[in-house]
Amino acid sequence: MILTYAAAGRRAGLAALLALDERLAAIWQATRDPMVGQMRLTWWHDALNRLDSVPAPAEPTLQVLAPHIGAPWHGADLAPLVEGWEALLDDAPAAETEARYAAARGTLLFRLAATLLEDDDVRLDAAGAGWAMADLSHRVGDAAQAERLRGEARSRLGPALAARWPRRLRAVSAMAHLALIDVSHHPQPIGHPSRAARILWHRLTGR
């Protein structure tokens, strides 16, 4: 559904960007040994950088990204997304690794999407970080960590979404609105009429 919020000519690029993000998320979630996870993520970091100089290897996600290399992105623009997931493998205090993750994954992903959508907004950084923390809260197994992440997400998403968003960016602002619904004190499940009505209102008004 989110793809329909973007202009038709931008949907393939946005789908490719989100597919890359989900592929990296799957690697992190499947990791049991941090060293093995680091090695797999390093391969992706290198593979994304190489897209600027050699054809994409026979890996489905990279093949989907390949048509968008050169414009609107370079492989070197995409490679730092890996660093967000690498941060979660570090043996450091959770709050520190989560902040690094939110910036390197969420803020960067929203900035990359804005480049594709040919618009910009000062709220992208907070919205992207909040979206990333909201998403991570659904992926971690520790209840206390999940609750802390939800609180951090709300603190970023609420102010970022308080005013109207420009039409070109409503694909990413809609992602942020859905994330805020998911981390609210009374979340609405996918398919709930109120959830659908709220996001449709945002599509029409930007609020």
N, C-alpha and C positions, 0 to 999 in steps of 0.2 A: 504494500500500500504506500509506503514512504516514497517509493520511486515515482509514483504518479504526482507527487508534489513538485518534482523537478521538471524543467522544460524537456520536451520529448527528446531533443538532441543531446541532452546531458544524462539521460537515464542509464545508458550503458556504462558510462564512466563511473557514475555513482554506484552502480551495482558491482562493478569490478573492485572499487575501493572497499566497499563493505564486505565483499567476499574475501579480500585479502585480510581484513581485520578479523573476520571469523575464522579464517585458516590459522592465523597466529594464536587466536584464543584457544582453538582446539589443541594446538601443540602444548600450550601452557597447561590446560586442564588434564591432558594425558600424561603429564610429566610426574614421575615418581622419584626419579633421581635428578637433582638439580643440575649435575654435571652433564647428563645426557640431554636434558632440556636445553641447556646453554649451547651445546653443540648443534642441536637442531635449529635453534633460533639463529645462531651464527651463520649457518648455511643459508637461511633465508635473507639475512642481512646482506651477505655477499651476493646472492643471486639477484636481489633487487638492484644493487649497485651495478651489476654487470649488464642489466637491461639497457644501459646507456651506450654500451659498446658492442654487444653481441646479441644475436637473436635469442628469444626466450627459450629455455629448455622445455622438454615435453612434460611440463607440470601444469595441470589444468588451470590453476589460479593465475600463474604467470602468463599463460597463453591468453587468458581473458584480459589481463592488464596490458599486454604488449601493444595493442593498437592505440593506447593512450599515452605511450611513452614518447616524449618529445613535445607533445601538447596534449593535455595541459600540464603534465608532470614529467619530471625526469626520475629515473630509478633512484637517484641519490636523494630525491625529495621524499620518496616512500620508505627508504631503508630505515630511517629513525623510528618508524612505527614499531619496529622490532624491539627497540630499546625499552619501550613501555612494558612489554611482557618480560623482558630480561630483568627489569627492576624487581619484579615480584619473586624472582629466584634468588635475590641477594639475601644474605644472612645479616639483615639490618633491622632496626625497629620498624614495626609494621607501618606506623604513621609516616615514616620517612619514605619507605618503598612505595606506599600507596600514592603519596604526593608526586613522586617521580613518575610513576605509572600514569597517573591522571594527566600530567602534562605531556608526556611523550606519546601516549596513546590518544586520549580524548581531545585535548587541545589541538594537537597536530592533525588528527583526522578531520576535525571540523574546519581547520584552516585549509587543508587539502581540498575538502569538499567545496569550500568557498571559492577557491581558485577555479575549480571546474565550473561552478555556478556563476562565475564572473560578478561577484559582489563581495562585500566585506562589512564587518560590523565589530565594534569594540567588544561586544558581549560574547564573541565566539569563544574566547579563551575560557571564560567561566562556564559557559554552556557545555563546551566539550569536556572540560574536566568533570563537571557534575554528571554528565551523561556516562562517562567512563566509570565513575565511582558507583553510580546506580547499577550499571551493568555488572560490575564486579561483585556487588552485594548479593547478586543472585547466583554467582558462581562459587563463592567460598562456602566451606562447610561449617565454619565456626560462627555460632549465633551472635556472640558479642561483637566479633569483627563485622559481621553483616549489618548489625544495627548501627555501629559506628560509621560505616560507609554510607548507609542510608541518610544519616544525619549530615554528613559532609556533603552528600549530593544535594540535599534540600537547601543547604546554606549557599550553594553556588547557583543552583537552578532557579530558585525563587526570584532573586534579584535580576538574573539574566532574562527572565521571561516576563517581567513585570510590565514591559512596554511593547508596543507593536514592532514586529519584525518585517523587513522588506520582503516583497513577493519572491524574489529570486532565491532567497535563503530559507524559504519555508520548508524545504525538505529536511534541512538539518535542525531548524527550530522545532519542527514537528517531532523529530527524534527526541529532542530535549524535553518537550512537553510530555511525551509518552513516558520518558524516564521519570519525570516528576510525579506523574500519576502512580507509577509503580513503587515509588519510595514514600508515598504519602502515608499518613497514619490510617487511611481507609482506602487501600488500593482497589482498583476496579479490574477484574480479569479481562483478558482479551475477548472481544465480542460483546462486552457489556454495553448497553445502549448509551449510558452516560459517558463512557469513555469515547465511543464513536462520535457522539454529539460534540464533545469538547474538542476533539481533534479536527472535526469538520469546521467548527467555528473558527479555529485557528487558521485553517486553510483559507477561509473566506476573508478574514479580517486581519490576520497577522498577530492577533492578541491571544 
